[in-house]
Amino acid sequence: MSDGSKKVLEKKAHGEFEFTAYGEFLSYFHAHIDIFKKLLKARKMDPAKVEEVAKQIKSYMTGNIKKTDQFFEHLPQFATMLGVPQNEVSTYLNSNFIEVLNKVQDKLKVQELEKLQNAPAPSFASIAEEIVERLQVTHPKDFVFAQKGILTVLENPLTGEIIEPKGLMAESAKAALSMPASAESEKEPVSLTDALAIANAPPAPVVKKQSLIPEKDKSILLEIVETFGDTLTGETLDIKIGPDPKDNPTVEAAPPSNQSSSDEYEIEDLEFDDSDSRSAQSSGSSADDSDDFSQDIDVDFEEPEPVIAIDPNLTRLESFSVKEFMDLVQTITGYQTKADQVGYQNWLRGLSEFEKAVVSLRTQVLKEQKNEVVDWNSLFQMMSSKSDLSREVLVGIVKKLKNFQIVKLTLDRMIQEFKKGSPEFMQMVKMAWPHIQKSFYEVPNYTQVQTLLKGILSRVSDENHKRDFSKIFTMALNFIQSKFQV
């Protein structure tokens, strides 16, 4: 709007007018002035002197107090300017503040309502500005309108997040798709976007799945037969991979020797513990020594405990944390935002085998969350056959990814809730956000999470803000605990 004055009142959804943060501050400002005047008059001060002191205090407050909760901090300065002991000023404020504040707010509300009723019609620079001003709704940052079948949605092209319409548009779309109107069905209903994609979208082209693990090159003979098999003439080709056994003379089996049996045993032993292979090498290299038991005379024999080899990837899985997951997602999002494919590939090449598996499996988890079918068994079998990662490690990675995704979703939802607060509240959120994130990185150690969050709340002085923080923290923790798989 062309009128840049600050709003004192705003109309809520229920139709009543309430004070804005600025209106609340203004009422506190005038209430303090009125109380100080009343105090000076009670002390029989000359009316002209009262007005002079009130003007001095008003000038001081204008230059030094910017927030509602700062009035109390300047009580010593008020007492000095009033020429009244601080304890007397404090007592007088406590006993009269609520009464005077209510009167000031009633008068201010009537005054502002009259201004609104008699105000000239507002002028706007653009139709978009008028929509935002009248509806009090702003367009979400980074979102654009996108068409999904018969449905118009808001989509974030960077993250793929979709905001579906609500109200009449949503109900009409559900009716068109024969979707249940309520969420009381046994299964959680799919979103409107997914339902429309299934019902109206053309079949998606078959895209070859990209894998971090390179596939084996297909034989050129197989490609020729698969591509031109219907047009080939002549005798049927018998495709064989590798050299024809007929081209190589049959090698007669050589008599077994100590050296060959040792090699065979070592190859066989790769499937077992390192301790077994070391014992096998020892027995193979010193067969004569192993038959000599003279050194065991007069020595108490104690069977050594078997050494259990620890899979380093299981240890790595155990240390894989929420913070590491969030950092990884932030890195990937950065490359996507810049459309830096070369940088992304270079970054991938520098990752360990475990980290590459995390990136690959996260893609599959996101697909599953979009109701796409993922054949986990085949995926685990393929990845474990082409890497040192066992099925147990891969299953553990997927479980952690799903849990950590819940934490990320919760933090994203918390941001949306925080944005509903006043500008003053949002300023506090910006300062506290790194500490809030750090607290939720401790999930599933909920005791530690609560301890850290209580520490944050203890530094919030305003009771209303503290209540808002506490409400959002509680909702977030309850959501995580209901979804997190231990």
C-alpha positions in Angstrom: 0.0 0.0 0.0 1.0 3.6 -0.5 0.3 4.3 3.1 3.3 3.1 5.0 2.1 3.8 8.5 2.3 0.9 11.0 -0.8 -1.0 11.8 -2.2 -0.9 15.3 -5.1 -3.3 14.8 -5.5 -6.3 12.5 -8.6 -8.3 11.8 -8.4 -12.0 12.8 -10.2 -15.0 11.2 -13.0 -14.8 13.6 -13.8 -11.3 12.6 -12.6 -9.4 15.6 -9.9 -6.8 15.7 -6.8 -7.4 17.9 -3.7 -5.4 18.6 -0.6 -6.0 16.4 2.8 -6.2 18.1 3.2 -2.5 17.3 -0.3 -1.8 18.8 0.6 -3.7 21.9 3.9 -1.7 22.3 2.0 1.6 21.7 -0.5 0.8 24.5 2.4 0.0 26.9 4.1 3.2 26.0 1.1 5.4 26.8 0.2 3.4 29.9 3.6 4.1 31.4 3.3 7.9 30.6 -0.2 8.0 32.2 1.0 6.2 35.3 4.0 8.4 35.7 1.8 11.5 35.4 -0.6 10.1 38.0 2.2 9.4 40.4 3.6 12.9 40.1 0.1 14.4 40.6 -0.3 12.3 43.7 2.9 13.9 45.1 1.3 17.4 44.6 3.7 18.4 41.8 3.0 21.5 39.8 0.9 20.6 36.6 3.3 22.4 34.3 6.3 20.5 35.9 4.3 17.3 35.5 4.0 17.9 31.8 7.6 18.8 31.4 8.8 15.6 33.2 6.3 13.5 31.1 7.7 15.0 27.9 11.2 14.2 29.0 10.3 10.6 29.8 8.5 10.3 26.5 11.5 11.5 24.6 13.7 9.0 26.5 11.4 6.1 25.8 11.2 6.9 22.1 15.0 6.8 21.8 15.8 3.8 24.0 12.9 1.4 24.2 12.0 -0.6 21.1 10.2 -3.7 22.6 7.4 -4.3 25.0 9.6 -6.3 27.5 12.2 -3.5 27.7 10.2 -1.1 29.9 11.0 -2.9 33.1 14.7 -2.8 32.3 14.7 1.0 32.3 13.0 1.4 35.7 16.1 3.0 37.4 16.2 5.7 34.7 12.5 6.4 35.1 12.9 6.8 38.9 15.8 9.3 38.4 13.8 11.4 35.9 10.7 11.3 38.2 12.8 12.2 41.3 11.1 9.3 43.1 12.7 6.3 44.8 12.9 3.2 42.6 11.0 1.0 45.0 8.2 3.5 45.2 8.0 3.7 41.4 8.0 -0.1 41.1 5.2 -0.5 43.8 3.1 2.1 42.1 3.5 0.5 38.7 2.6 -2.9 39.9 -0.6 -1.7 41.7 -1.9 0.5 38.8 -0.5 -1.0 35.6 -3.3 -3.4 34.6 -6.1 -0.9 35.3 -4.4 1.9 33.3 -3.3 -0.4 30.5 -6.9 -1.7 29.9 -8.2 1.9 29.8 -5.5 2.9 27.3 -6.1 -0.1 25.1 -9.9 0.5 25.1 -9.4 4.1 24.1 -6.8 3.3 21.5 -9.0 0.5 20.0 -12.0 2.9 19.6 -9.7 5.5 18.2 -8.2 3.2 15.6 -11.6 1.7 14.6 -12.8 5.2 13.9 -9.8 5.8 11.7 -10.4 2.6 9.8 -14.1 3.4 9.2 -13.4 6.9 8.0 -10.2 6.1 6.2 -10.2 6.8 2.4 -10.1 3.8 0.0 -6.6 2.4 -0.1 -4.6 2.6 -3.3 -2.3 -0.2 -4.5 0.7 -0.2 -6.8 -0.3 -3.5 -8.4 -3.0 -6.2 -8.3 -0.6 -8.5 -6.6 0.0 -6.0 -3.8 -3.8 -5.7 -3.3 -4.2 -9.5 -3.1 -1.5 -9.8 -0.5 -2.8 -6.9 1.6 -6.4 -7.9 1.5 -6.0 -11.7 1.9 -3.0 -11.4 4.2 -1.5 -14.4 2.3 2.0 -14.4 0.8 3.4 -16.6 -1.9 5.8 -19.3 -0.4 9.4 -18.6 -1.2 10.9 -20.6 -4.1 7.5 -22.1 -5.1 6.0 -21.7 -8.5 2.6 -22.7 -9.9 2.6 -26.1 -11.7 -0.1 -28.0 -13.5 -0.7 -31.6 -12.3 -3.4 -33.0 -14.5 -6.6 -31.1 -13.5 -5.0 -29.7 -10.4 -3.0 -26.5 -10.0 -0.4 -26.9 -7.2 2.5 -25.0 -5.8 5.8 -26.7 -6.4 9.4 -26.1 -5.3 11.5 -26.9 -8.3 14.6 -27.2 -6.1 13.3 -29.8 -3.6 10.3 -31.2 -5.5 8.0 -30.4 -2.5 4.4 -29.8 -3.5 1.7 -27.8 -1.7 -1.7 -29.0 -2.7 -4.9 -26.8 -2.7 -7.3 -27.1 0.1 -11.0 -26.4 0.6 -13.4 -26.6 -2.4 -10.7 -27.3 -5.0 -9.5 -30.2 -3.0 -13.0 -31.7 -2.4 -13.9 -31.3 -6.1 -10.7 -33.1 -7.1 -11.4 -35.9 -4.7 -14.9 -36.3 -6.1 -13.5 -36.4 -9.6 -11.0 -39.1 -8.6 -13.5 -41.1 -6.4 -11.2 -40.5 -3.4 -12.6 -40.8 0.2 -13.4 -37.4 1.6 -12.3 -38.3 5.1 -9.1 -39.7 6.5 -10.8 -42.4 8.5 -10.1 -45.2 6.1 -7.8 -48.1 7.1 -5.0 -47.0 4.8 -3.8 -43.5 4.7 -5.2 -41.9 1.5 -2.7 -40.9 -1.2 -2.3 -37.2 -1.9 -4.3 -35.5 -4.6 -1.1 -35.0 -6.6 -0.3 -38.7 -6.6 -3.9 -39.7 -7.3 -4.0 -37.3 -10.3 -0.7 -38.6 -11.6 -2.1 -42.1 -11.5 -5.5 -41.2 -13.0 -4.7 -38.7 -15.7 -1.0 -38.5 -16.4 0.3 -40.3 -19.5 2.5 -43.3 -18.9 6.0 -42.1 -18.0 8.8 -43.0 -20.4 11.0 -45.8 -19.2 14.1 -44.3 -17.9 17.2 -46.4 -17.3 17.9 -46.4 -13.6 21.2 -44.7 -12.7 23.3 -46.6 -10.3 26.4 -45.7 -8.4 27.8 -49.1 -9.2 28.7 -49.5 -12.9 26.9 -52.4 -14.7 28.9 -54.9 -16.7 29.2 -54.2 -20.4 26.8 -56.2 -22.5 28.3 -58.4 -25.1 28.1 -56.9 -28.6 26.7 -60.2 -29.9 23.8 -60.0 -27.4 23.1 -56.5 -28.5 23.0 -57.5 -32.2 20.7 -60.4 -31.6 18.4 -58.3 -29.4 18.2 -55.5 -31.9 18.2 -57.2 -35.3 17.1 -60.7 -34.3 14.0 -60.6 -36.5 15.9 -59.6 -39.6 19.0 -61.9 -39.3 19.2 -64.8 -41.8 21.1 -68.0 -41.8 21.7 -70.4 -39.0 20.7 -69.6 -35.5 23.6 -68.1 -33.5 24.6 -69.8 -30.3 25.8 -66.9 -28.2 28.5 -67.7 -25.8 30.4 -65.2 -23.6 34.1 -65.8 -23.5 36.3 -68.1 -25.6 35.0 -71.4 -26.9 36.1 -74.3 -24.8 36.8 -76.2 -28.0 39.5 -73.8 -28.9 41.5 -74.7 -25.8 43.1 -78.1 -25.3 41.8 -80.0 -22.3 44.2 -79.6 -19.5 44.7 -82.7 -17.5 44.4 -82.4 -13.8 47.8 -82.2 -12.2 48.5 -84.3 -9.2 47.8 -82.3 -6.0 50.7 -80.7 -4.2 51.1 -79.0 -0.9 51.4 -75.6 -2.7 48.1 -75.9 -4.7 46.1 -77.2 -1.7 47.4 -74.2 0.3 46.3 -71.8 -2.4 42.9 -73.4 -2.7 42.4 -73.2 1.1 43.3 -69.5 1.2 40.8 -68.7 -1.6 38.2 -70.8 0.2 38.9 -69.0 3.5 38.1 -65.6 2.1 34.5 -66.2 3.1 35.4 -66.6 6.8 37.2 -64.8 9.5 40.7 -63.4 9.1 41.8 -65.5 12.1 41.0 -68.7 10.3 43.0 -67.7 7.2 46.0 -66.7 9.4 45.9 -70.1 11.1 45.6 -71.8 7.7 48.7 -70.0 6.4 50.5 -70.8 9.6 49.7 -74.5 9.3 50.5 -74.6 5.6 53.9 -73.0 5.9 55.1 -75.0 8.9 53.6 -78.5 8.6 56.5 -80.2 10.3 56.4 -77.8 13.3 52.7 -78.4 13.8 53.3 -82.1 14.3 55.9 -81.5 17.1 54.1 -81.5 20.4 57.2 -81.6 22.6 56.9 -77.9 23.3 53.5 -78.5 25.0 54.9 -80.7 27.8 54.2 -79.3 31.3 52.2 -76.4 29.8 48.6 -76.0 30.8 46.5 -76.0 27.7 43.9 -73.3 27.5 41.7 -73.1 24.4 42.0 -69.6 23.0 38.8 -67.7 22.5 37.8 -67.4 18.9 38.5 -64.0 17.4 35.3 -62.5 16.0 36.1 -60.2 13.1 34.2 -56.9 13.3 32.8 -55.6 10.1 34.1 -52.0 9.8 31.0 -51.0 7.8 28.8 -52.0 10.8 31.0 -49.7 13.0 30.6 -47.0 10.4 26.8 -47.5 10.3 26.7 -47.2 14.1 28.4 -43.8 13.9 26.2 -42.5 11.1 24.4 -39.6 12.7 21.5 -37.2 12.1 23.9 -34.3 11.7 26.0 -36.2 9.1 22.8 -37.0 7.2 21.6 -33.3 7.3 25.1 -32.1 6.1 24.9 -34.6 3.2 21.4 -33.5 2.2 22.6 -29.8 2.3 25.6 -30.6 0.1 23.4 -32.4 -2.5 20.8 -29.6 -2.4 23.7 -27.1 -3.1 24.7 -28.9 -6.2 21.1 -29.2 -7.4 20.5 -25.5 -6.8 23.6 -24.6 -8.9 22.9 -27.3 -11.5 26.5 -28.2 -11.1 26.6 -31.8 -12.5 30.4 -31.8 -12.9 31.0 -30.7 -9.4 28.5 -33.3 -8.1 30.2 -36.1 -9.9 33.6 -35.1 -8.6 32.2 -34.9 -5.1 30.7 -38.4 -5.5 34.0 -39.8 -6.6 35.6 -38.6 -3.5 33.1 -40.4 -1.2 33.7 -43.7 0.5 31.9 -46.8 -0.5 29.6 -46.5 2.5 28.8 -42.8 1.7 28.0 -43.6 -1.9 25.6 -46.3 -0.7 23.9 -43.7 1.5 23.4 -41.3 -1.4 22.1 -44.1 -3.6 19.7 -45.6 -1.0 18.4 -42.1 0.0 17.2 -41.7 -3.6 15.3 -45.0 -3.3 13.8 -44.0 0.1 12.5 -40.8 -1.5 11.0 -42.8 -4.4 9.2 -45.0 -1.9 7.8 -42.0 0.0 6.3 -40.9 -3.3 4.5 -44.3 -3.5 6.8 -45.7 -6.1 7.6 -49.4 -5.8 11.1 -50.2 -4.7 12.4 -53.9 -4.8 14.6 -53.7 -1.8 15.6 -57.4 -1.9 16.9 -57.2 -5.4 18.6 -53.8 -4.7 20.3 -55.2 -1.5 21.4 -58.3 -3.4 22.9 -56.3 -6.3 24.7 -53.8 -4.1 26.1 -56.4 -1.7 27.4 -58.5 -4.6 29.3 -55.6 -6.1 30.7 -54.1 -2.9 32.0 -54.9 0.5 28.7 -53.9 2.1 26.7 -56.7 3.6 22.9 -57.0 3.5 22.8 -56.2 7.2 24.7 -52.9 6.7 22.4 -51.9 3.7 19.2 -52.7 5.7 20.6 -50.6 8.6 21.4 -47.7 6.3 17.8 -47.7 4.9 16.3 -47.8 8.4 18.5 -44.9 9.5 17.7 -42.9 6.4 13.9 -43.3 7.0 14.3 -42.2 10.6 16.6 -39.2 9.8 14.2 -38.2 7.0 11.5 -37.9 9.7 13.7 -35.6 11.8 14.4 -33.4 8.7 10.7 -33.3 7.9 10.0 -32.2 11.5 12.5 -29.4 11.4 11.0 -28.2 8.1 7.5 -28.2 9.7 8.9 -26.3 12.7 10.1 -23.6 10.4 6.7 -23.2 8.9 5.1 -23.0 12.4 7.7 -20.4 13.5 6.9 -18.2 10.5 3.4 -17.8 11.9 4.8 -15.7 14.8 5.4 -12.0 15.0 8.5 -10.3 13.6 9.9 -10.1 17.1 9.4 -13.8 17.6 11.0 -14.7 14.2 14.1 -12.6 15.2 14.4 -14.8 18.3 14.0 -17.9 16.2 16.8 -16.9 13.9 19.1 -16.5 16.8 18.1 -19.8 18.4 17.8 -21.9 15.3 21.3 -23.4 15.3 20.8 -24.5 18.9 17.4 -25.9 18.1 18.9 -28.0 15.2 21.7 -29.2 17.5 19.1 -30.3 20.1 17.2 -32.5 17.6 20.4 -34.0 16.2 20.4 -36.0 19.5 17.3 -38.0 18.5 16.6 -40.7 19.6 18.2 -39.7 22.9 15.0 -37.8 23.9 16.2 -37.1 27.4 19.2 -35.2 26.0 16.9 -33.4 23.5 14.6 -32.2 26.2 17.5 -31.0 28.3 18.9 -28.9 25.5 15.5 -27.5 24.6 14.9 -26.5 28.2 18.2 -24.7 28.1 16.9 -22.7 25.1 13.6 -21.9 26.8 15.4 -20.7 29.9 16.9 -17.9 27.9 13.5 -16.6 26.6 12.2 -13.9 28.9 8.9 -13.2 27.3 6.3 -15.6 28.6 4.2 -15.5 25.4 7.2 -16.4 23.3 8.3 -19.0 25.7 4.8 -20.6 25.5 4.9 -20.6 21.7 8.4 -22.2 21.7 7.3 -24.8 24.1 4.2 -25.7 22.1 6.1 -26.2 18.9 8.9 -28.2 20.6 6.3 -30.5 22.2 4.5 -31.1 18.9 7.8 -31.8 17.1 9.0 -34.3 19.7 5.6 -36.1 19.8 5.7 -36.4 16.0 9.2 -37.8 15.9 8.5 -40.3 18.7 5.4 -41.6 17.0 7.2 -42.2 13.6 10.8 -43.0 14.6 11.7 -46.7 14.4 14.1 -47.8 17.2 
